[in-house]
Amino acid sequence: MMFCNKKKLLEVERVVKANDRDYNEKFQYADNRIHTSKYNVLTFLPINLFEQLQRVANAYFLFLLILQLIPEISSLTWFTTIVPLVLVISMTAVKDATDDYFRHKSDNQVNNRQSKVLINSKLQNEKWMNVKVGDIIKLENNQFVAADLLLLSSSEPHGLCYVETAELDGETNLKVRQALPVTSELGADISSLAEFDGIVRCEAPNNKLDRFSGVLSWKDSKHALSNQKIILRGCVLRNTSWCFGMVLFAGPDTKLMQNSGKTKFKRTSIDRLMNTLVLWIFGFLVCLGIILAVGSSILESEVGDQFRTPPFWREGEKSFLFSGFLTFWSYVIILNTLVPISLYVSVEVIRLGHSYFINWDRKMYYASKAMPAEARTTTLNEELGQIEYIFSDKTGTLTQNIMTFKKCSINGRVYAGEVLDDPIQK
């Protein structure tokens, strides 16, 4: 159920009917496509310019460019500022576009994953982005969950299944989920699953991973639903041959994406420090401009109009105070090199090089999965290594949280497990 106002569409309760896309489409639920990128072709230029102008130096040089367009105070041509400014903004824009391109690429890889969806009484391979609310999906062992599902049935007795939630809460120990007895009887019978027309009324999308409340109405009876009946997107099915689930939340409405939030412009501690330093430099520049303008006005009042030189001289202008005002802005233009416009370019080049060093670092290479380190956002490299406090369990140890059988003694006889070569697990 949704209430509509002028600003947004507020969902207070979700109603989903199984195997009925036409019924569910009238509620305008989100599809299963996800977006973690910041820009698209149309929004890149305005949004990226807005983000870059939040850097004090860029805003200052844009202001300086406007001043240089005023002939009464400008002693330098406008292109002496616009060329380096455009160069700086362009280099940063190229880097931001490259980072966002890889986000789009990652989104496409996820959106194009395949799932088995029950459509027209047949299991068909569908891309994740084409999965709709109300669809019934078949999951197989070691497969990622495409959306937030209501567990209907599984290959295990009593409708049990086991999921790994490492991508949600970082825990590698398996969690148990159990289907309702009334739906676990459906088993893997495709015809019975295709005829399933239960209606679920549940809470609106939210980011609470450990809570869920809802009611399944089917066969003239109602069944309460809890978090133990739900499999969330991002989980991996483990130690279970197969299971079937009904999509309740898709795409941005899933709890995983609700916790991710919208991709925002992140400013690092180095950026904040540089903004502060540039403000101090600009303050020093203003003080110099005031001192020089006051000295120029005093000298002009004593020497007279002959002291005036272009661009300050104007026909018939006699006020040395107004001339001093113009002189101040002229000195702001002349002394603009006090603010280092190349500072941000230098920092961006260093960040880019540092990201490559991270990717090439052999000490951060995980041989078991052939997985190197990956710097996904080059602007946040300097935020690494800023940990001040570590919170651990009562034993004070940091482990992989993986219990591996080594050996045991039964009636004086030792039984050894598999010998592992991974030094981490020894």
C-alpha positions as CSV (number, residue, x, y, z in Angstrom):
1,M,0.0,0.0,0.0
2,M,1.3,3.4,-0.9
3,F,0.4,7.0,-0.1
4,C,1.1,9.6,-2.7
5,N,2.0,13.2,-2.1
6,K,3.5,16.0,-4.1
7,K,7.1,15.2,-3.1
8,K,7.4,11.4,-3.2
9,L,5.6,8.1,-3.1
10,L,5.7,6.6,0.4
11,E,5.3,2.9,0.8
12,V,3.9,1.8,4.2
13,E,3.0,-1.8,3.4
14,R,4.0,-4.2,0.6
15,V,1.5,-6.5,-1.0
16,V,2.9,-9.2,-3.3
17,K,1.1,-12.0,-5.2
18,A,3.1,-15.0,-6.4
19,N,3.3,-15.7,-10.1
20,D,1.3,-12.6,-11.1
21,R,3.4,-9.9,-12.7
22,D,0.3,-8.0,-13.9
23,Y,-1.0,-7.8,-10.3
24,N,2.3,-6.6,-8.9
25,E,3.0,-4.1,-11.6
26,K,0.2,-1.8,-10.5
27,F,2.1,-1.1,-7.3
28,Q,5.1,0.1,-9.4
29,Y,7.7,-1.8,-7.4
30,A,11.3,-1.4,-8.3
31,D,12.9,-3.9,-10.7
32,N,16.0,-5.9,-9.8
33,R,18.5,-3.6,-11.7
34,I,21.0,-1.9,-9.4
35,H,23.0,1.2,-9.8
36,T,26.1,2.0,-7.8
37,S,27.5,4.5,-10.3
38,K,27.4,8.3,-9.7
39,Y,27.0,9.6,-13.2
40,N,25.4,8.9,-16.6
41,V,26.1,10.5,-20.0
42,L,23.7,13.4,-19.3
43,T,24.5,14.1,-15.6
44,F,28.3,13.7,-15.7
45,L,29.2,17.2,-16.7
46,P,27.0,19.2,-14.3
47,I,27.4,17.0,-11.3
48,N,31.2,16.6,-11.8
49,L,31.6,20.3,-12.2
50,F,29.6,21.0,-9.1
51,E,31.8,18.5,-7.1
52,Q,35.0,20.0,-8.4
53,L,33.9,23.6,-7.6
54,Q,33.6,22.5,-4.0
55,R,37.3,22.6,-3.9
56,V,38.3,26.0,-2.8
57,A,41.1,26.5,-5.3
58,N,38.9,25.7,-8.3
59,A,36.2,28.0,-7.1
60,Y,38.8,30.7,-6.5
61,F,40.2,30.5,-10.0
62,L,36.7,30.6,-11.5
63,F,36.1,33.8,-9.5
64,L,39.5,35.1,-10.8
65,L,38.4,34.3,-14.3
66,I,35.3,36.4,-13.9
67,L,37.4,39.3,-12.5
68,Q,39.7,39.1,-15.6
69,L,36.7,39.8,-17.8
70,I,36.4,43.2,-16.3
71,P,38.6,45.5,-18.3
72,E,38.8,48.3,-15.6
73,I,40.8,46.0,-13.2
74,S,42.3,43.3,-15.4
75,S,46.0,43.6,-16.3
76,L,46.1,40.0,-17.6
77,T,44.3,38.3,-20.4
78,W,41.5,35.9,-19.4
79,F,43.1,32.8,-21.1
80,T,46.1,32.9,-18.7
81,T,43.6,31.6,-16.1
82,I,41.1,29.6,-18.1
83,V,43.7,27.3,-19.7
84,P,45.2,25.9,-16.5
85,L,41.7,25.8,-14.9
86,V,40.3,23.8,-17.8
87,L,43.4,21.5,-17.7
88,V,43.0,20.9,-14.0
89,I,39.2,20.2,-14.2
90,S,39.6,18.1,-17.3
91,M,42.3,15.8,-15.7
92,T,40.2,15.3,-12.6
93,A,37.1,14.7,-14.7
94,V,38.9,12.0,-16.8
95,K,39.9,10.3,-13.6
96,D,36.4,10.5,-12.1
97,A,34.9,9.2,-15.4
98,T,37.3,6.3,-15.4
99,D,36.4,5.3,-11.8
100,D,32.7,5.6,-12.7
101,Y,33.2,3.5,-15.8
102,F,34.4,0.6,-13.7
103,R,31.4,1.1,-11.4
104,H,29.1,0.8,-14.5
105,K,31.0,-2.3,-15.6
106,S,30.6,-3.9,-12.1
107,D,26.9,-3.0,-12.1
108,N,26.5,-4.6,-15.6
109,Q,28.3,-7.8,-14.4
110,V,25.9,-8.1,-11.5
111,N,22.8,-7.2,-13.4
112,N,23.6,-9.8,-16.1
113,R,24.0,-12.7,-13.8
114,Q,21.7,-15.6,-14.6
115,S,18.9,-17.0,-12.4
116,K,16.3,-19.7,-13.0
117,V,12.9,-18.0,-12.9
118,L,9.5,-19.8,-13.1
119,I,7.8,-18.1,-16.0
120,N,4.7,-19.6,-17.8
121,S,5.0,-22.9,-15.8
122,K,8.6,-23.3,-17.0
123,L,12.0,-22.7,-15.5
124,Q,13.8,-20.2,-17.7
125,N,17.2,-18.5,-17.4
126,E,16.7,-14.8,-16.8
127,K,19.1,-12.0,-16.1
128,W,19.0,-10.6,-12.6
129,M,17.9,-7.2,-13.9
130,N,14.8,-8.9,-15.4
131,V,13.6,-10.5,-12.2
132,K,10.4,-9.0,-10.9
133,V,8.7,-8.9,-7.6
134,G,6.4,-11.9,-7.2
135,D,8.6,-14.2,-9.3
136,I,9.6,-17.6,-8.1
137,I,13.3,-18.4,-8.3
138,K,15.2,-21.6,-8.1
139,L,18.6,-21.4,-6.3
140,E,21.3,-24.1,-6.4
141,N,24.2,-24.8,-4.1
142,N,26.9,-22.1,-3.9
143,Q,24.7,-19.7,-5.8
144,F,24.2,-16.0,-4.9
145,V,20.7,-14.9,-4.0
146,A,19.4,-12.5,-6.6
147,A,16.8,-10.7,-4.5
148,D,15.1,-10.8,-1.1
149,L,13.2,-14.0,-1.1
150,L,10.5,-15.8,0.9
151,L,11.8,-19.4,1.2
152,L,9.1,-21.8,-0.2
153,S,10.8,-25.2,-0.2
154,S,14.2,-26.8,-0.3
155,S,16.0,-30.1,-0.8
156,E,16.6,-30.5,2.9
157,P,14.2,-32.2,5.3
158,H,11.6,-29.9,7.0
159,G,12.2,-27.1,4.4
160,L,15.6,-26.2,5.8
161,C,18.4,-24.4,4.0
162,Y,21.8,-23.0,4.9
163,V,23.0,-19.6,3.8
164,E,26.3,-17.7,4.2
165,T,25.8,-14.0,5.0
166,A,29.4,-12.8,4.7
167,E,28.5,-10.0,2.3
168,L,25.9,-8.7,4.6
169,D,27.4,-8.9,8.1
170,G,30.9,-10.3,7.6
171,E,30.1,-13.6,9.4
172,T,31.2,-16.8,7.6
173,N,29.3,-19.2,9.9
174,L,26.2,-20.6,8.1
175,K,22.8,-19.6,9.1
176,V,19.7,-21.7,9.0
177,R,16.5,-20.7,7.2
178,Q,13.3,-22.7,7.2
179,A,10.3,-22.6,4.9
180,L,6.7,-22.7,6.2
181,P,5.4,-26.3,6.4
182,V,2.5,-25.4,4.1
183,T,4.9,-24.3,1.4
184,S,7.7,-26.8,1.9
185,E,5.2,-29.5,0.7
186,L,5.5,-27.9,-2.8
187,G,9.0,-29.4,-3.1
188,A,10.5,-29.2,-6.5
189,D,7.2,-29.9,-8.3
190,I,7.2,-27.2,-11.1
191,S,3.4,-27.5,-11.7
192,S,2.6,-27.0,-8.0
193,L,5.0,-24.1,-7.8
194,A,3.4,-22.5,-10.9
195,E,0.0,-22.8,-9.4
196,F,1.1,-21.2,-6.1
197,D,-0.8,-17.9,-5.8
198,G,-0.2,-16.9,-2.2
199,I,-0.3,-13.2,-1.2
200,V,2.2,-11.7,1.1
201,R,1.6,-8.6,3.1
202,C,4.7,-7.4,4.8
203,E,6.7,-4.3,5.9
204,A,7.9,-1.7,3.6
205,P,11.6,-1.8,2.4
206,N,14.0,-1.0,5.1
207,N,17.7,-1.6,6.1
208,K,17.1,-3.8,9.2
209,L,18.9,-7.1,8.4
210,D,17.8,-9.0,11.5
211,R,14.1,-8.1,11.4
212,F,11.2,-9.0,9.2
213,S,7.4,-9.2,9.7
214,G,4.7,-10.2,7.4
215,V,1.8,-12.6,6.7
216,L,1.3,-15.1,3.9
217,S,-2.3,-15.7,2.9
218,W,-2.9,-18.9,1.0
219,K,-5.6,-21.6,0.9
220,D,-8.0,-19.6,3.1
221,S,-5.4,-19.5,5.9
222,K,-2.8,-17.0,7.1
223,H,0.8,-17.8,8.2
224,A,3.1,-15.4,10.1
225,L,6.4,-14.7,8.5
226,S,9.6,-13.8,10.4
227,N,13.3,-13.2,9.5
228,Q,13.9,-17.0,9.6
229,K,11.7,-17.4,6.5
230,I,13.6,-14.9,4.4
231,I,16.8,-15.2,2.3
232,L,18.4,-11.8,1.6
233,R,20.2,-10.7,-1.5
234,G,23.9,-11.1,-1.2
235,C,23.6,-14.4,0.7
236,V,25.1,-17.6,-0.8
237,L,23.3,-20.9,-0.6
238,R,25.5,-23.5,1.1
239,N,25.2,-27.3,1.8
240,T,21.7,-27.3,0.1
241,S,21.2,-28.8,-3.3
242,W,18.4,-26.5,-4.3
243,C,15.6,-24.3,-2.9
244,F,12.8,-22.2,-4.3
245,G,11.9,-18.7,-3.2
246,M,9.4,-15.9,-4.0
247,V,10.8,-12.4,-4.6
248,L,9.5,-9.9,-2.1
249,F,12.0,-7.0,-2.6
250,A,14.1,-6.4,-5.7
251,G,17.0,-4.1,-6.7
252,P,17.2,-0.9,-4.6
253,D,14.5,-2.2,-2.3
254,T,16.5,-5.1,-1.0
255,K,18.0,-4.8,2.5
256,L,21.5,-5.0,1.0
257,M,21.0,-2.0,-1.2
258,Q,19.1,-0.2,1.5
259,N,22.2,-0.4,3.7
260,S,24.5,0.6,0.9
261,G,22.8,4.0,0.5
262,K,23.2,6.4,-2.4
263,T,26.7,6.9,-3.8
264,K,27.9,10.3,-2.5
265,F,30.8,12.6,-3.2
266,K,33.4,11.8,-0.5
267,R,35.9,14.3,0.7
268,T,39.0,12.9,2.3
269,S,41.0,14.4,5.1
270,I,43.7,15.5,2.7
271,D,41.0,17.4,0.6
272,R,39.7,19.1,3.7
273,L,43.3,20.0,4.8
274,M,44.0,21.4,1.3
275,N,40.8,23.5,1.3
276,T,41.8,24.9,4.7
277,L,45.3,25.8,3.5
278,V,44.0,27.4,0.3
279,L,41.7,29.5,2.4
280,W,44.6,30.7,4.6
281,I,46.6,31.5,1.5
282,F,43.7,33.4,0.0
283,G,43.3,35.3,3.2
284,F,47.0,36.2,3.0
285,L,46.5,37.3,-0.6
286,V,43.6,39.5,0.4
287,C,45.8,41.2,3.1
288,L,48.5,41.8,0.6
289,G,46.0,43.3,-1.8
290,I,44.6,45.6,0.8
291,I,48.1,46.8,1.9
292,L,49.1,47.4,-1.7
293,A,45.8,49.1,-2.6
294,V,46.0,51.4,0.5
295,G,49.6,52.3,-0.3
296,S,48.7,53.0,-4.0
297,S,45.8,55.2,-2.9
298,I,48.0,57.2,-0.5
299,L,50.7,57.6,-3.1
300,E,48.2,58.7,-5.7
301,S,46.6,61.2,-3.3
302,E,50.1,62.8,-2.8
303,V,51.4,62.6,-6.3
304,G,48.2,63.2,-8.1
305,D,46.5,61.9,-11.3
306,Q,49.8,61.4,-13.0
307,F,50.4,58.3,-10.9
308,R,47.5,56.5,-12.5
309,T,48.3,54.1,-15.2
310,P,46.1,51.8,-17.2
311,P,44.0,49.8,-16.5
312,F,43.1,52.1,-13.5
313,W,43.0,55.4,-15.4
314,R,39.6,56.5,-16.6
315,E,38.8,59.8,-18.3
316,G,37.5,62.3,-15.7
317,E,37.9,60.0,-12.7
318,K,39.2,62.0,-9.7
319,S,38.5,59.8,-6.7
320,F,41.6,58.1,-5.4
321,L,39.4,55.9,-3.1
322,F,37.6,54.4,-6.0
323,S,40.9,54.0,-7.8
324,G,42.3,52.1,-4.7
325,F,39.2,49.8,-4.8
326,L,40.0,49.0,-8.4
327,T,43.7,48.6,-7.5
328,F,42.8,46.0,-4.9
329,W,41.1,43.8,-7.3
330,S,43.9,44.2,-9.8
331,Y,46.4,43.1,-7.3
332,V,44.2,40.1,-6.5
333,I,44.6,39.1,-10.2
334,I,48.3,39.9,-10.3
335,L,49.1,37.9,-7.1
336,N,46.9,34.9,-8.1
337,T,49.9,32.6,-8.3
338,L,50.1,32.5,-4.5
339,V,47.2,30.0,-4.8
340,P,48.7,26.8,-6.4
341,I,46.3,25.7,-9.1
342,S,48.5,22.7,-9.9
343,L,48.2,21.4,-6.3
344,Y,45.1,19.3,-7.0
345,V,46.6,17.9,-10.2
346,S,49.7,16.8,-8.4
347,V,47.6,15.1,-5.7
348,E,45.4,13.3,-8.3
349,V,48.5,12.0,-10.1
350,I,50.0,10.7,-6.8
351,R,46.7,9.0,-6.0
352,L,46.5,7.4,-9.4
353,G,50.0,6.0,-9.0
354,H,49.4,4.9,-5.5
355,S,46.3,2.9,-6.6
356,Y,48.5,1.0,-9.1
357,F,50.9,0.2,-6.4
358,I,48.0,-1.2,-4.3
359,N,46.9,-3.3,-7.3
360,W,50.5,-4.6,-7.8
361,D,51.3,-5.3,-4.2
362,R,52.3,-9.0,-3.8
363,K,51.8,-8.9,-0.1
364,M,48.1,-8.2,-0.6
365,Y,47.6,-11.0,-3.1
366,Y,45.4,-13.9,-1.9
367,A,46.8,-17.0,-3.6
368,S,44.0,-19.3,-2.5
369,K,41.5,-17.5,-4.7
370,A,44.0,-15.8,-7.1
371,M,42.7,-12.5,-6.0
372,P,44.9,-9.4,-5.9
373,A,44.0,-6.2,-4.1
374,E,41.9,-3.7,-6.0
375,A,41.7,0.0,-5.5
376,R,38.1,0.7,-6.7
377,T,38.1,4.4,-5.8
378,T,41.4,6.2,-6.4
379,T,40.4,9.3,-4.4
380,L,40.3,7.5,-1.0
381,N,43.7,5.9,-0.9
382,E,45.0,8.1,1.9
383,E,42.1,7.1,4.2
384,L,43.7,3.6,4.5
385,G,45.6,2.9,7.6
386,Q,43.7,5.4,9.8
387,I,42.5,2.7,12.3
388,E,42.9,3.8,15.9
389,Y,40.8,1.2,17.7
390,I,40.1,-2.5,17.0
391,F,37.1,-4.2,18.6
392,S,37.3,-8.0,18.8
393,D,35.6,-10.8,20.7
394,K,36.2,-11.7,24.4
395,T,39.3,-13.8,23.5
396,G,40.9,-10.8,21.9
397,T,41.9,-12.8,18.7
398,L,41.4,-11.9,15.1
399,T,40.7,-15.0,13.0
400,Q,39.1,-16.1,9.8
401,N,36.1,-17.5,11.8
402,I,36.5,-20.8,9.8
403,M,36.5,-24.0,11.9
404,T,38.7,-26.6,10.1
405,F,38.9,-30.2,11.5
406,K,42.5,-31.1,12.2
407,K,42.4,-34.3,14.4
408,C,40.6,-35.9,17.3
409,S,41.2,-38.8,19.7
410,I,38.6,-41.5,20.2
411,N,39.3,-44.2,22.7
412,G,43.0,-43.5,22.5
413,R,43.1,-43.6,18.7
414,V,43.9,-40.4,16.8
415,Y,42.0,-39.6,13.7
416,A,43.5,-36.8,11.5
417,G,41.7,-34.6,9.1
418,E,42.9,-33.2,5.8
419,V,46.3,-31.6,5.9
420,L,46.0,-28.1,4.7
421,D,48.8,-26.1,2.9
422,D,47.3,-22.7,3.6
423,P,49.4,-21.3,6.4
424,I,46.6,-19.1,7.6
425,Q,44.4,-22.1,8.4
426,K,47.2,-24.1,10.1
